[in-house]
Amino acid sequence: FFSVMFVTMMVLCVEPPNHPRPHIIFIMTDDQGFNDIGYHNRDIHTPTLDKLAAEGVKLENYYIQPICTPYQIHTGLQHSIIRSRQPSCLPFDLRTLPQRLQEAGYATHMVGKWHLGFYKRDCLPTRRGFHTYFGSLTGSVDYYTYKSCDGPGICGYDLHEGERVAWGQGGRYSTHLYAQRVRKILAAHDPSSQPLFIFLSFQAVHTPLQSPREYIYPYRQMGNVFRRKYAGMVSVVDEAVRNVTYALRKYGYYKNSVIIFSTDNGGQPLFGGSNWPLRGRKGTYWEGGVRGIGFVHSPLLRRRKRVSKALVHITDWYPTLVGLAGGNVSRMDGLDGYDMWETISSGKESPRLEILHNIDPLYNAARHGSLKNGYGIWNTAVQAAVRVGDWKLLTGNPGYGDWIPPQMLGNFPESWWNLERHTEAKKSLWLFNVVDDPYERYDLAERRPDVVKQLLARLAFHNRTAVPVRYPAEDPRADPRRNGGAWVPWEGDEENWEAFYLRKRKVKKQKRKFCKMKSFFRRLNFRMMSNRI
């Protein structure tokens, strides 16, 4: 994930800062819904996150992307996810945020989930701006065994240290393991000698739903078993963040640090998440898919202990953090994001007036959409969404659009989740005032055709700068069975791969047992990772 805020279309000038450059700790969770944090929902116990947010700035008009990796139209990755066997990754000509921070003199470290492609070594985190990396490369792994599957029988080990497979970590819960690694990085670095950037990318609370039992027990009264396990996983994340912030204080970073917390997309109610009272879920362009949890905690904030309603998008972190690092952001016309530090820190008005949520020309076309229905401006069969000011327009098939209370059972037939789509089968265009109607209950498309035309024109305008979609066919050479039982780069590298296979025989034995698993959670995970997301 994190790709949108990594990306820039121009060379960035880095100038010496006129202030001490802060240590930056960016913490991201996977599939945590809008209703899955204590300050939005008392049923979820997150005392650390609640306190950090309360003492910092809560971003309550904060937008993310609808699926695991935040793609956008300027990367060519605006359709679906990068699957494990696809020869694809973040385009090589795009400079990432950690690369810019390295140029500004930062030590950069990543811990956790990458999911930006790995078919070549040049795609790996250590080749895209991170001095060190520890985590998983694929989209979903077992929290204890670090096994990852990309379809029935296509399974392999996925935990990496730098550019090598980190064998021998099985049995250690990933959220604990990642927090421990961050603490080791903080303990080994001298905060007074060099500014530090850490990207802590938890795989939690993505499926599979796994948590140590002691974290589930406080939620034993929840009737929905999926929700109970999911809530336990959120509590583990909260404890991990507590341990990281304790280390920041212990080792002398805290007073000159900026802590950012963000989700990557909306929650998945089918697997215990909740976006209530927002409409929709992960993978959709409704508010439940694209409106996320976010806050900034820092002693460097000028105005703390407040709630910000300023419009902020995940792409804004790139110029914001480069600016904090001392980069010149005054001429960054080629970026999708804006420098939001004065907005967040001092409460100034947001420079952002609109958000292009996405345009996906490969998604299933809406049956009743057409250029005619789009007033000759835009083909409403195309899946797209844009927000301009208070208004939000959706075209095509925006995805499952019901409102799902958090205790709704998660184990009824999967086909039931599609009922809402059929209730408005002839629609391909929606308009909402998301300030007056944040829950998207009152479609104003027929009453305000003037606004519809203006926003359709904005979609057409943005689409002129879109790069072609890159979604290559899966490569059989990626199969872990051909690569020593692990997910590793498989193309364009003539080096001896035996260094990756030091435990080849033992892994092969474990692989057979793992790939025979037919559990309910795993089957559902395959479906969710498909193009029907």
KOLVOVO-388433 format. One record per atom (N, C-alpha, C, O): y, x, z. Coordinates in pm, whole numbers, plus 50000, padded with zeros to 5 digits. Atoms other than C-alpha are relative to their C-alpha. Layout:
% KOLVOVO-388433
YXZ;...
END
This chain:
% KOLVOVO-388433
498825008250000;500005000050000;501245008650000;501175020449966;498814991849984;503575011150053;500535004949866;501505012549862;499614993950127;503875017749678;501394996149957;502125004549904;498705004250049;506974997149606;501105008450061;502025012849991;498934992449939;509055015549860;499885014949971;500795022550001;500144986250041;507655048549732;500765002849869;501115014249841;499724998050140;508945042849382;501495000649971;502264992550023;498634999550052;512195053449217;499935003649853;498965009649807;499984997550144;513175055848853;500965011349963;501225013449845;499014989950032;515635084448881;499865011950094;499195010950197;499994988249914;516125119249025;500994997650113;502134993550089;499165002349882;517535117149377;500585013250048;499845022850072;499344988049948;520085142849492;499895000050152;500214990050217;500124998749856;519415155149845;501085009450049;501175020850004;498934992049945;522395167850041;499755002550147;499094994450213;500184997449857;522485183950384;500634988750082;501784985250057;499455010949920;522955156050643;501075005050095;501075016650137;498964996449902;525985155550869;499664994850138;500534993850225;500475004549870;523915142451158;498565004850017;497915007849917;501404996249981;520575151751316;499084990249928;499154978249951;500895008950075;517905138251084;498944994250094;498285001850165;500925006049903;515765113451276;498555001549960;498225002949842;501435001250025;512025113551308;499734985549961;500234976250026;500265013450053;510715083651112;498524996950015;497675004249965;501385004549981;507565065051214;499894986149940;500464976649994;500175012850068;506575037150976;498594995050028;497615001549992;501285005949963;503795014551106;499794987449918;500624978449920;500295011650084;502184989850868;498644994250037;497685001550059;501265006949978;499504963850934;499604992749873;500444989849788;500575005550122;497254948050673;499574985550024;498684982950105;500355014349994;497104909950632;500404993450132;499804983350170;499525006749878;498964901850956;501004989249962;502034992149902;499205011350041;500444867350911;501274998350081;501455004550186;498715002549937;503884854651005;499844994650142;500704996950228;500235006349870;502404835951302;499085008450089;498585003450190;500994991749932;500284865151423;500645011050085;500155022450087;499354990749908;502644882051668;500584991950115;500964980350096;499655007449881;503644872452020;501344993249995;501474982050044;498695006249998;507324865851958;500144988649898;501184982149893;500065011950084;506364840251692;498984990050052;499044978250017;501115008549958;503314826251869;499475005050135;498895015950142;500414995949865;502564827652243;498505001450016;498045007850111;501454998849989;498834824552179;499505014049965;498365017649998;500364986350037;498804860052041;500675009650099;501885008850122;499514991249895;499164887452304;500375013749940;499505022049913;499534987250053;501304916152171;501205004750083;502315005350031;498884996349913;503424927852467;500785012349952;502005012749967;499304988150046;504214961952316;500884996949880;502065000549877;499225003450118;505304948751979;501154990750035;502254992049982;498945009349958;507264920752145;501165007550065;502325004650038;498954992549931;509154945452364;500775008949904;502005009649910;499324991550097;509884969752083;500944991949912;502064996049884;499175008550085;511184941551866;501204994450076;502314994150024;498925005849920;513234925952146;501095010150029;502275006650037;499034989549969;514924959252223;500595006349874;501495014649882;499494994850127;515524966651854;500674989049920;501494981549972;499465010250089;516374944651557;498834993049931;498084999249856;501025007950067;514034916851447;500524995849863;501624990649851;499655003850136;514104911251072;499364986549969;498174985849938;500545013450014;513694873751037;500284993749864;500104981749844;499865004350140;514574871550669;499465011249914;500115015749819;500624987950055;512214899350563;498864996349907;497994988349941;500985003650102;510114897950248;499165012149959;499645023449954;500984990150039;507044917050138;499384995449868;499924986449804;500695004050123;504654914349843;498764991750036;498294992350149;501055009649965;501824888749819;498625005650024;497784998750082;501344994649981;498814912249819;500055014250056;501125020050074;500164987849921;497514943949983;500925011449959;501575017550044;499084989650043;499424968749770;501224993349941;501104985349848;498815006750051;503024958249712;500385005049862;501075015149847;499724995850136;503224960449339;501294993549950;501764983750007;498845005950064;506244953649119;499995002949852;499185010849802;500034999650146;507124950348753;500365013649943;500135016049824;499604986950051;508454986048725;498945010850023;499195022549995;501094990549982;505155002648816;498854997649903;497995006349887;501145003650083;502824984948571;498834995150080;497744993050025;501095004049910;500754974248871;500234986050057;499824983150169;499625013049948;502014938648902;498874989849999;499064978450042;501125009550003;498584922948850;498895004550094;498325015350077;501144998149912;496024921149130;500095013350075;501175019150088;500074987649923;494904951449331;499375011049916;498815008349810;500774989250062;493584985549233;498615000050063;498455003050181;501365000449949;489844981649267;499435014150006;499905023349939;500534986649971;487715010649384;499485007349878;499525019649873;500594993550118;486105016949045;500955000549881;500555004549772;499054999650111;489255013848834;500665013749988;501125019250088;499284987450021;490695045748680;501514997649994;502134998249888;498595003549991;494165037048798;500565004750133;499845005450233;499314996949876;496705048049055;501494999149976;501934996349864;498565000250012;500415049249123;500425009849890;500025021449892;499644991450114;502015063148802;500535013650045;501285014750142;499694986449960;502435100748814;501485003649982;501975012950045;498604996650024;506025100448686;500934994250105;502144996450098;499195006249897;507245081048989;500005008850126;498955012750175;499864991949879;508565100849286;499874990950121;500514980550129;500255008349883;507365087449619;500985003250112;501645013550112;499174998049882;509245083549944;499665013050074;500565020850103;500304987449930;507325111850120;500365012449917;500715022749974;499574988750082;508035134749823;501505002550018;501925014050030;498564998549979;511755128149865;500285005450140;501195013650159;499794995349864;511485133750238;499585014650014;500215022150090;500364985850001;509665166650181;501145008449944;501465019149997;498874992850059;512555177349958;501175001050099;501965010450093;498945000049900;514875168650246;499635008150123;500395008650220;500404991349890;512935191750478;499094993950104;498904999850210;500865006849905;510615167250650;498565004949992;498085008749885;501464999049996;507035172950760;499474985849985;499884976950060;500455013550032;505155143050620;498504998750024;497725007149981;501415002249965;501865128950747;499664985249978;500454976350010;500495013750014;499855098050658;498674998550070;497805007250061;501245003349931;497145082050869;499674985549968;500484976649994;500425013750023;495205051350757;499674996949856;499205005549781;500425005550129;494705030450447;500965003849888;502175001949902;499214995850115;495935043850111;500074988849896;501144983049877;500125010950097;494795018749844;501035000749887;501524990449841;499134998150116;497015033449571;499275007249887;499895013049798;500804993850104;494145046449359;499625014250033;500365021350102;500504986549967;492085078549374;499085005349892;498285014349921;500974995950102;490275082849042;500165014749961;499215021149915;499764985750019;491875117149001;500515005950131;501064998950216;499484993349881;492705142749266;501534999050008;502094998550118;498555000950001;496345140449159;500504986650054;501694985150080;499635013049944;496315104349286;500005000150153;500554991150215;500235000049856;495475114549643;501315001550079;502285007050027;498784999349919;498025111849927;500575014250010;501795015950011;499534986249986;498195149849960;500645005249871;501325015549873;499354996350126;499295151749593;501224991249972;501934993249873;498885009350021;501865123649634;501035000750112;501774991150134;498914997849907;504025137649911;499645001950144;500545004350226;500394998449860;502015140350232;499395013850023;498485018049951;500564987049965;501345173950392;498584998450053;497725006850026;501365002749950;498315159050570;499664985449980;500544976849972;500485013850015;496205128050527;498694998350075;497825007150070;501265003649935;493495111450735;499854984949991;500664977650048;500185014550013;492155077150642;499064996449887;498275004749842;500885005350104;490435055850380;500794997549872;501984994449877;499355001050130;491195053750009;499864986349936;500694982649853;500275012850064;489765019549918;500714988650074;501474991050167;499285011549946;490934984450001;499444994150126;500174987550201;500615006249883;488474974350271;498785008150043;497885010549963;501134992349949;486104994350492;499534994250133;500284987150201;500535003849870;483884987750791;500735008150107;500915020250092;499194993649897;485834995751109;499235010550080;499845018950146;500814990749922;482935015151262;499245009949912;499165021849945;500844991350083;480765028950981;500795006749887;500335016649829;499164995150109;483555035250726;499304998949865;499525007049775;500625003450126;481395020650454;500894989949927;501464980949989;499185008850082;483205003450170;499204995649878;498535003849815;500755005450114;481724980849902;500974993849898;501964987549934;499225006050108;483154970649565;499074991649914;498994993349793;501005008250064;480544944849481;498645002650061;498435013050124;501344998349942;476904939849582;499335012949954;499175015249834;500724987650030;475134973349601;500875011749963;500375022949952;499094988950036;478224993949509;500735004050127;501885000050148;499494996849868;478815009149851;500025015150022;499215022549968;499914985849970;479885042649985;500835002550123;501504993450174;499244995849883;481435061550273;501455002749961;501715008549855;498594998450034;485225061650284;500835003450123;501494994850181;499074994549902;486945083250544;500275014449958;499355022249936;499644987250060;488865113750431;500975007850088;501865002250152;499114990649933;490515143950588;500595008849891;499905017249834;499424993050112;492985157750337;499344995749871;499394983949835;500695003150126;491025159850012;498495001250013;497795002249912;501444999349977;487575161750169;499524987750076;500294981350148;500605011249927;485245135050299;499845003950146;499335014750176;500084997449855;485425132850680;498714993950053;498724983250114;501285004949950;481745128850760;499975000450153;500765007450217;500304998849857;480505122751112;500914992250093;500904994550213;499095007749915;483125097951236;499464986050031;500134978350100;500575013249979;480855067351238;499874996450148;499525004950230;500095004849862;480905046451556;501334999450071;501434993450178;498675000049939;484595051951633;500864989549930;501044990149808;499235011150055;486765021051583;501275005449934;502005013349994;498974993550081;489335028651313;501394999050062;502165008650054;498665001349942;492425015051493;500205010250111;501275016450121;499934989849896;491675037251792;500065014149939;500845022649983;500094986950063;490825066651566;501335004049937;501775015549949;498734996950067;494065064151369;501125002550100;501935011650081;498974997749898;496265061051677;499815013650067;500785020650096;500294986949940;494535091351829;500455011349908;500985021449956;499594989750094;495195111451513;501535001549999;502045012749994;498544999249996;498915102651523;500465007450125;501385015550119;499634993049876;499105114151884;499755015149988;500535023050040;500264985650020;497525147451784;501075006349913;501485017749938;498944994850086;500105151951509;501275002050081;501945012350068;498794999049918;502925145151754;499905011450101;500895018350126;500174989449901;501485169052011;500085013949938;500515023450004;500064986850063;501105197351759;501315004149934;501495015849900;498754997250072;504585194951604;501145002550098;501164996850207;498814997549919;507845208451745;501134991149951;501684993749844;498985009550048;510365179651723;501375006249980;502195000749906;498684993850013;513325203251754;500115009149879;501215013149841;499984990450110;512325225251461;500054993549863;500594999349769;500105006550131;511725200151181;499854985050019;499074980650103;500185014549990;512145162551132;498644995949948;498075002549862;501375004350027;508905143251106;499994985949940;500724977049984;500265013450055;507805113850890;498524997250011;497705004749958;501395004249988;504585096050982;499874985849946;500584976749989;500365013450049;503185066750786;498654996450060;497625001850020;501235004749934;500615049251009;499634986749938;500234976449969;500395011650080;498865024650780;498674994550049;497614998450000;501225005749944;496375004450984;499254992049894;499874985349811;500775009350081;493514987850799;499944986350068;499694976250003;499945012649927;493754961351070;501254992449955;502294998349931;501095008449954;493794932051059;499224994149882;498794982549885;500765003850120;492094930650719;498544997950036;498045003650133;501455001449983;488494919050692;499325013449975;499885021949906;500815008949920;485804925550803;500564998050141;501195007050197;499485003249867;486644908451133;499155007150105;498095002350143;500744991849903;485544935251381;500965004750108;502055009650079;499194995549887;486904942951725;499105002750119;498094995850137;500744998349875;485594957452052;500054987150081;501074980250083;500135012949933;484414928352267;501064997650106;501494986250127;499065002149891;486834934552550;501354994849954;502104989050033;498735005150052;489774926052324;499884985449955;500884978349946;500225013950041;488224893252210;499944990850120;500334979150111;500225008349882;487464880752562;501244992150043;501084980450078;498835007949958;491094870552647;500274987949911;501034979049949;499775011250092;490984846852347;498804990649995;498644983149899;501255007650002;487704830352442;500214984949992;499294977649957;499745014350004;489384796152463;500294995049859;500304982949835;499745004150138;490164796152092;498744994249937;497685000449941;501165006550059;487874771951913;499555006249870;498365006149839;500314993750127;488034789751579;499515014250025;500305022750067;500584986849972;485694819851606;500685010849919;500945021749970;499314990250082;487374837651316;501365003550060;501755015150066;498684997949941;490754832951478;499905008350128;500775016550156;500224992849875;489394846251807;499825015049973;500435023350039;500244986050033;488124878551651;501265006449941;501605017849973;498784995150063;491264882451445;501055003250106;501695013750101;499024997849893;493474878751754;499655012450081;500545019950122;500414988049930;491424905451928;500395012549924;500785022549985;499624988550082;492084929051638;501515002650008;501945014150010;498564998549985;495834922451667;500315006750134;501205015250142;499774994049868;495644931452037;499685014950001;500345022650070;500324985750009;493984964651952;501165007449933;501525018449975;498844993950066;496864972251715;501155001650098;501815012050101;498914999449903;499344964151991;499805011550098;500745018750130;500304988949909;497614988452227;500195013449930;500695022949990;499854987650075;497555015151955;501475003749984;501845015449997;498564997450012;501305011451899;500575004550135;501455013150140;499564995649868;501805014552275;499685014850021;500515022350073;500384986049983;499915047552275;500835009349914;501165020449956;499184991750088;501915060751981;501425001350056;501985012250058;498644999349946;505275051752136;500055007950130;501045014650159;500084991749880;504175067252464;500035014849962;500705022950027;500034986150045;503435099552275;501375004349947;501775015849966;498654996650049;506865098152107;500915003950117;501705013250106;499204996749882;508445098252451;499515012850066;500315021550104;500584988649928;506075123652603;500345013249933;500625023150001;499844987350071;506545149752330;501425002249946;501655011549870;498614997350029;510305146152287;500564995049869;501585000149822;499535005550127;510705125851970;500894987850016;501784985549934;499515013849993;511865092252096;501514998749982;501964990149907;498545001750001;515625097552143;500625001949862;501724997249836;499524998150137;516015108151781;498984994649900;498625001449804;501055005750084;513475084851622;500384986149951;501184979150013;499895013550054;513375053751407;498594994949979;497815000849904;501325006150013;510305031551439;500144987249919;500924978449955;499985011950085;509705005951164;498624993850004;497615000649990;501275007450000;507034979251187;500064989549890;501054982349878;500025009450112;506004958650886;498574995749970;497635003549985;501255004350060;503184937550753;500065003149850;501135005849796;500004997250144;502084942950392;500034987349917;500544987449805;499985012950069;501604906450293;499674989250101;499444992250219;500325011049909;500924872250442;498565000450047;497735007849993;501345000649944;497854863850646;499064991749915;499504983749832;501055007550071;494564849950513;499344990450098;498494994750176;500575009649903;493704817850706;498494998749992;497844995350091;501465000750013;490154818450568;499325010250090;498145008750122;500564989549915;489654849550784;500815001650128;500975012750178;499414999949868;491564840251098;501505001950006;502085000050112;498554998049999;495154848050996;500764986850001;500184976249976;499175012149997;498024823551028;501435003349956;502045012950004;498614999050042;501354819750851;500804987750044;501954986150004;499385012449954;502184786651022;501375002950062;501505012650135;499995012550079;504574769050977;500355002249854;500714992749785;499694997350140;505134786350641;498894994849910;497744993149952;500955005350098;503424773450330;499245011449933;499815021949905;500774990550078;500604792250158;499375011250082;499375010850205;500774989249937;498684823950233;500115012749917;500785013049814;500094987550075;498034859550120;499614997349855;498774988749828;500345001550140;497914862749743;500804989349929;500654987749808;499195010450061;500394834249682;501475003950006;501865012950081;498574997550001;504104833649607;500764990350091;501994990750096;499375008349898;504774807049871;500475009050115;500075020650125;499434992149891;506674818550180;498925006250089;499105017250140;501074994649918;503404823150370;499365012449943;498735020050016;500554988050062;502374849950120;500975011549993;500565023149988;499024989450026;505654868850088;501035001950111;501845011250104;499074998149890;507604864250410;499255006250117;498245000650162;500824992649905;506504889150672;500675003150131;501855000350153;499514995049871;506854903051020;500615013849976;500035022249908;499394986850011;509244932251043;501055001950107;501774992650142;498934996749906;511444949651297;500255015049999;499415022849954;499634985949985;513224982551362;500345002550146;501124995150206;499734996149862;513264999351701;500485014449999;499795023249948;499484986449998;515455029851759;501175001250096;502014992250102;498804997449919;517895044652012;501245002549914;502365002449964;498894997050090;520035052551705;500664987449945;501694988449878;499395012650045;520745015751630;501324997850074;501404999450196;498715002549936;524385007251694;500014986750074;500604985650181;500095013249936;523674970651775;498534996550016;497844993549919;501405002849970;520344964851944;499824986550066;500794979350092;500365012449931;518564935752105;500574987749928;501264979549988;499505011350077;519324911151829;499044996349888;498115003749855;500775005150114;517844890751546;500885000749876;502014995949877;499264998950125;518954898351191;499464989749900;498264988949876;500345009650106;518984870850928;500335005649862;500244998549762;499654993850128;520024895450658;498795000449907;497665002949951;501084999850099;517974893650339;499555014449977;500345022749932;500574986650013;515694924350332;498674999049928;497894989849953;501274999650072;512814933250099;499355013650024;500035023450054;500744987749972;510124959650138;500455011649912;500345023249952;499514989450086;511574979049844;501235006950059;501585017950017;498774994349943;514684985350056;499725012050091;500655019650121;500264988849909;512915010350283;500185013449929;500585023249993;499884987150071;512935037150013;501415005650011;501585016450068;498664994249988;516725041749984;500515000550143;501305009350177;499554999949861;517255033050349;499535012550072;500325019050141;500554988449930;514975060650475;500445013149937;500645023150007;499474988050064;516105085950217;501435002450047;501825013950070;498654998649948;519665079150332;500025005450141;500845013950175;500094994949863;518675084750694;499625014850001;500025022250090;500444986150007;517095117650588;501085009349945;500885021449939;498924991750051;520385129550444;500135000049850;500925007849796;499895000850145;519865120150080;501244992449956;501794984350032;498855006950057;522705108249859;499524987349932;498864987849829;500455012750056;522115071349793;501124992449933;500934980849894;498845007250055;525555062649655;499864997349851;500524988449798;500125001750145;524435066049292;498574996349961;498124999849852;501405003250026;520895052149312;499894986849925;499304977249975;499985012450076;521375025949040;498624996349944;498394984749908;501305002750059;517785029148917;498974994550095;497834992250054;500975004849901;516135016549236;499964984850005;500944978049975;500115014349973;514834981749308;500564996650138;500904985150163;499585002549862;515904985649672;501445003850026;502135009449941;498654997149954;519134989049866;499935007350134;498985005650211;499894993549870;520195011050156;500444989650103;501564984550096;499775010949904;519994986750449;500375005250139;500434997250233;499834995149865;520775009850740;501214993750070;501114989750186;498835006049937;524284996550806;499784985250028;500284980050127;500345014149977;522974961050772;499134998550124;499374989750206;500925000849887;520174967351021;500635005350128;500524999150233;499464993449881;522004990651259;501274993650052;501434991850173;498685004849957;525504975851265;500214985149977;501224979650021;499855014450023;524944940051152;500894996649882;501364985249872;499175003050116;526914943350829;499244991249901;498024990149907;500595009150097;526304919250544;499035007449909;499285018849869;501014993850085;523214926450334;500535001449858;501114992049803;499624998450140;523914941149990;499064992849904;499354991549786;500995006650085;520864922649860;500344985249985;500584978250083;499705013950029;521514889249691;498804992649942;498754980349943;501175006650058;518174882649526;498765008750015;498845020650041;501304993349994;514474891749530;499144994949886;498934982849872;501045003650096;512094892049239;498665001950070;498235013250093;501274998849928;508824884349415;498925005949910;498145014349955;500914993850097;506784892349104;500014991949871;500404980349868;500335006550127;506014884248742;498655005549959;498525017449933;501364995750032;502294885448662;499554993149871;499074981849876;500375006550126;501604878648292;498504998749979;498074991749887;501465000750017;497834883248336;499354989350087;498194985950066;500605010049913;497314857348609;499734987349919;500384984849818;500385012250071;495704824548502;501224991449969;501954987450060;498835007850041;498324805448303;499894985750051;498814979950053;499975014049955;499374771648439;499724990949881;500344992349775;500445008450110;497744744848227;501144991949939;501184989849818;498945008850048;500864723548202;501335007349984;502375001049966;498774992450018;503404751648173;500285002849853;499365003449772;499634997150137;505314759247856;501445004949995;502185003750092;498624996050020;508514773747716;500914987849998;502064988550042;499225012450003;509704738147659;500324995350141;501454991450170;499765004049860;509264729948028;500985009450069;501595005750170;499044990449946;511344760848098;501324999949926;502045009949925;498725002150069;514274747547893;500235010549889;501375013749857;499884989950104;513544773247623;500425013650052;500635022849974;499564987549938;514514800747869;498815008450045;498825020650031;501144993149937;511174809448032;498754991549985;498804979349999;501275006950011;507534800447978;499464997450141;499055006750210;500405003249863;506604782148298;498495000850023;498024998350133;501434997649979;502904788948239;499775013450069;498705015650126;500134986649943;503534824748362;500254999550151;501204993450198;499854999449854;503064831448733;501175009350034;501155021250002;498834992249964;506414842948870;500744992950113;500574981050135;499165005849894;508814837749160;501215008850022;501105021150019;498774992749975;512404847549228;500834992350102;500844980050103;499065006049908;514874841249507;501405005449969;501595017449956;498614996450023;518624841149441;500834992450102;500894980150098;499245006749894;520854834049739;499084991650086;498084996550139;500815009249919;519474803649919;498854993849921;498004987049978;500945007050088;517364792649621;498795008549965;498895020749946;501244993450041;513774801049535;499334991749891;499184979649905;500655006550113;512064792949205;498615005849982;498445018049989;501364995850027;508324794449136;499564993749869;499844982049843;500555005450124;506624790648797;498535003849989;498045012550061;501424997350020;503054790448675;499174994550113;499454983850167;500875003649888;500324788748936;500315009350116;499845020650117;499594991049891;501844802449260;498915002750101;499125010550194;501084998149904;498484800849442;499884988450095;500704979350096;500305010849905;497024778849713;501214996950086;501765005850151;498725003449939;499944759649861;499974989950111;500864981450118;500045009449888;498904740750173;500675006350122;500995018250124;499524995349869;500274743350528;498804999750093;498194989150112;501274998749930;497464755750751;500255003150147;500625014450180;499854997249856;497654752051133;499035010950043;497955012049984;500814988349965;496214782651312;498614996850051;497735005350041;501335002949947;493254764651469;499104992849900;498004988549935;500875006150100;491944749951143;498745008549985;498815020749980;501264992850009;488274758951112;499955008549874;500455004549769;500054990850111;487574788250886;498665000549931;498465009149845;501354998750056;483934781150796;499574987849920;498374985549903;500405010950087;484084750050579;499875005149857;500285016349828;500264994950135;483114752150209;501245005649933;502335000149944;498854993250060;485314775850012;500714991249898;501924992449881;499385008650101;485904749649742;501074991050058;501974986749986;499005008649938;487894729049993;501385006549999;502394999550004;498714993249995;490624755549991;500804997649873;502005000649870;499305002050126;491494745849634;500524985849982;501104982749878;499625013950015;492194709049700;501494998349974;501894989949893;498565001550013;495954713649729;500475002549857;501434996349812;499584997050137;496184728049380;499874987749911;500704985549823;500265011450087;494774696349226;500954988450028;501104979549945;499095011049969;497284673649401;501275000749916;501954990649897;498824998550085;500074687849179;499605007049870;500275016449826;500584993050113;498004697348877;500935000749879;500815009949798;499135000550117;500714688148625;501315007650019;502175007449931;498764992749973;503414709448784;499855014849964;498785020749979;499984985750028;504354744248673;501355006150039;501655017550003;498684995349962;507834747448824;500444993350130;500324981150144;499545005049871;509224743749177;501335006750035;501565018249999;498744994649953;512674748449329;500224995850145;500094984050178;499765002949859;513444751049701;501275006950047;501625017750001;498954993349923;516444758049917;499325005350125;499124997850221;500844994649893;514574781650149;500795003150127;500205007050227;499224999249877;517464783750396;499944986750073;499684986350193;500085013349940;517574746250457;498564995350016;498254987450106;501395004450003;513854741950384;499075012149993;498445014449889;500824987850004;512014774150481;498514997349985;497745006549955;501425003250008;508684755750480;499614994549864;498464990849843;500265003950139;508984745850112;499314986449989;498284984949924;500565013550002;508324709050162;500724990749902;500204980149867;499195009150081;511034694449938;500395006949869;501335014849862;499754994350132;510914703749571;501224993449938;501274981249922;498735005150053;514404700349420;500155003049851;501265002249799;499924995950140;513554710749062;500584988949912;501404991749824;499515011050083;514224676348911;501434996150035;502174991649948;498655003949956;517394670249114;501035010549965;502215007249950;499044989350025;518984704249040;499595008349877;499285020249889;500354992350120;518224714048679;500985011349971;500635021049905;499024989350021;521414734748679;499585012850071;499695023850015;500484988349925;520024757848947;498725005449937;498525017549928;501244995850065;516624758348776;500305008849880;499675019349863;499674992250120;518174770948453;500555013750037;500225023749972;499434987149958;520114798048635;498905009650046;498925021550013;501064991349949;517004811148810;498985003549891;498405014449893;500854996650114;514904808948493;500635011349919;499925020049868;499304989450071;517534830548329;499865013350073;499785023950010;500204987649923;517164855848612;498595005549979;498425017749970;501354995350030;513404857348552;499965006749864;499385017549849;499984994150134;514004863548183;500735013450000;500325022849931;499254987449990;516554890448270;499145011150060;499085022150005;500844989849936;514204908848506;498825004049911;498425015649909;501194997250081;511304906048263;500305009749886;499385015949833;499644990650107;513224926448004;499735014450040;499505022949954;500214986249953;512774957448221;498575002450049;498275013350098;501384998549953;509094951348305;499235009549910;499375009149788;500874991250078;506644978148199;498674993049978;498324984150056;501285006750027;503284968048047;499055001350119;499035011450189;500975000149891;500584958848295;498885010049971;498365010649860;501144990850011;497974985648357;498894994750091;499014994950213;501145005249924;494644970448461;498715003749927;498084995149865;501134995050080;491834991848315;498654994650049;498514989950162;501365004249965;488154983048310;499415009850102;499825021450110;500634991749899;485964996048590;499165011149935;498565009249828;500694988250052;484415030348538;498715002050079;498765003950201;501274998349927;480695033848623;499865013650068;499045015150158;500074986849937;481275070548711;500525000050143;500305009550218;499445000849865;483055059049027;498954996350105;499204997850225;501035004649907;479835045849183;499655011050099;499295022150058;500324989749899;479265064449513;498615005949986;498375017250028;501354994750019;475595068049421;500005012049906;499065019949906;499874988550090;476755092849157;500825011350063;500965022150006;499064990649939;479065110849399;499675003050145;500565003850230;500414995749868;477045119849703;500114989550108;500084992850227;499965010749902;477335085949871;501384996850054;501504989150149;498655002449951;481135086249915;500914995949884;500644998949768;498965003150097;484165072049737;500915012249988;501615015850083;499204988050023;485865102649584;500554999549858;500064991649777;499544999150139;487875111249271;498865004049908;498015012149944;501134997550089;485595111948970;500435004749860;499565007649777;499584996950136;487705120448666;500945012149997;501765013950087;499044989550029;489455151248529;500045011550098;501095017750114;500034988849906;488355176848787;498695007549982;497625001950008;501204992250031;485915204348695;499535008350117;498615016450102;500394991949886;485675218949045;498604996350049;498084985650017;501315002449942;482385221649231;500124989650110;500794991950211;499875011149903;481975188749419;499045001350118;499034992750206;500954998849890;479255202049650;500695000350136;500084996950237;499264999949872;481945206549917;500124986150058;500304984450178;499895013849953;482075168949936;498664994650050;498614984350117;501325005849976;478345164749978;499205007850104;497995009150090;500684991549905;477505186250278;498914992650076;497994998750129;501025007949929;475505157550430;499364990149905;499054978749942;500425009050106;474245143050106;498714992450033;498654980350014;501285006749978;470645135650208;500094989350108;499554978450093;499895009749892;471535118350533;500804987849957;500454976649992;499185011150046;474225097250369;499204990949908;499334978749913;500805008150092;471785086250100;499104990550076;498924979050034;500885008549920;469445072650365;500794988650063;500324977250066;499185010449940;472255053850539;500464990049896;500584978149924;499465008550105;473515040350208;499054988749967;499494977349949;500965010550034;470295021350132;500064988550100;500094976850063;499975010249896;470415003350463;501274991749993;501244979550008;498715007050001;474094995050431;500104990649881;500584979349895;499825007950120;473934982250075;499084987949994;499254979449906;500855011749994;471194957350167;500614988950084;500064977950092;499365010249914;473584938950400;500454988349916;501104990049813;499615012250070;474064902950290;500764990850092;500694978650079;499345008149897;476204891250578;501044990849941;501554993049831;499035010050043;478514861550552;501365006249976;502005003549874;498684994050012;481634882350608;500095008749875;501105008449805;499964991050113;480724907550340;500064992149869;500824995749779;499975008050122;480034880850075;501394994149978;501904994049866;498665005750012;483364864350150;501015010849963;501975008349890;499074989250032;485084897850133;499955003549852;500985006549791;500114997650143;483714903449782;500844989949923;501554993449830;499255010550070;485194869949677;501495002250012;502245000849916;498564998349977;488544877349832;500565011649920;501705011049875;499534988350072;488784911149660;499934998149849;500325007049774;500105002450143;488114895249322;501354995749945;502334994850018;498755004250063;490744884149075;500424986150045;501534981850015;499665013349951;490634849949241;500705000750133;500704990950208;499364998149871;492574863749536;501064989450025;501714989450130;
END
